[in-house]
Amino acid sequence: TDSNNAKKSDPAPPTADTADLATERKNLSRVLRALSDAVEGNSPRRLRDLMDERFYDLPRFEDQVSDFLKDNAELRMHLRESTAEVKGDKATLIVDADMTYALKSSANVEKKRRERIQFDFVRTATGWKIFEITPRRFFTP
């Protein structure tokens, strides 16, 4: 019958794993948007809130990012997600990152950075936190 044919052509509902992965990717994307907002908004404190306390050498990384942000008159960053993997309470997101910035010392000279960055996340009681950034040089002077 026609109703049987219609049912065969309808897409299958997503499995729980697929639906969960889509939800987790949205949650990870939200953290990356918050990271972009923190960097563009020159807010090391907001950036710190996105990092897991076990982030290796976090105080030094924070200082480097703060120095970089202080040196810039203007900064724009765009992160394009490439691949994502979620396994239990860990996740990895690979992004193509572009940054355009101008140093305060030469505000009329625009500089650019482009890098493929791996963000490693860990799920905490308060949600996903960034556990590692590779390479870190993208966010440092």
Secondary structure, DSSP 8 states (H G I E B T S, - for coil): -HHHHHHHHS-----HHHHHHHHHHHHHHHHHHHHHHHHHTT-HHHHHHTB-TTSTTHHHHHHHHHHHHHHEEEEEEEEEEEEEEEETTEEEEEEEEEEEEEEGGGTTSEEEEEEEEEEEEEEETTEEEEEEEESGGGG--
